[in-house]
């Protein structure tokens, strides 16, 4: 077990919780290790407010075998994270949140515009992935496919997924998405 990676996940989980980007136990974080054979991911049903080292699980990305404490199991979105890592050699972290404003856009019929401030604008709107049940193979496939050419996607009626070369980059991108969603929501209200 890589305690450095585990500590990064624990700190990130607490940061995300403090920023109110996660509600209850909904969300997950992973980091790929240097060998690119294992990822560390939050356990299923984990409360990010009190997440500890024991809530991080080491998963083999080839056969999905895992090592955990107290019989905990990996996040139900493990296949989605694995799909991203297999599709993107430049990605070493995945963050999935249910931040209020961005998730509101995911549940609405409004598109979330891409704004300047975080890298190249690749299109007018942030890519959306159709709704598939959480933890399903279809969600894993379509979300990881959408992330082949994007660093962020909205999951329709679900939440947000971002990726990065490290956990700080992926987390900052989540914060950026939530910020532009909040700005656009306030703009819509002011223009009524």
Number of C-alpha atoms within 10 A of each C-alpha: 13 9 9 8 20 23 14 15 27 22 15 19 27 18 16 23 20 12 11 14 23 24 16 13 14 19 27 27 28 28 28 26 16 9 7 14 13 21 26 26 28 32 24 20 17 21 20 25 17 11 19 18 15 14 24 30 25 25 23 17 21 10 8 14 11 16 15 16 12 7 7 18 21 26 23 18 22 24 21 25 29 24 19 23 25 15 15 18 11 11 20 22 27 28 29 26 27 26 25 17 20 29 22 20 22 25 16 12 9 10 16 22 16 18 18 9 9 11 9 9 13 11 10 11 13 19 22 19 21 16 17 17 12 14 14 13 14 16 20 22 16 17 26 25 17 17 22 16 11 14 20 24 24 28 26 20 18 22 24 25 28 25 32 21 17 15 24 15 18 24 25 17 21 25 19 16 28 21 15 19 24 17 12 19 18 11 11 10 8 8 7 5
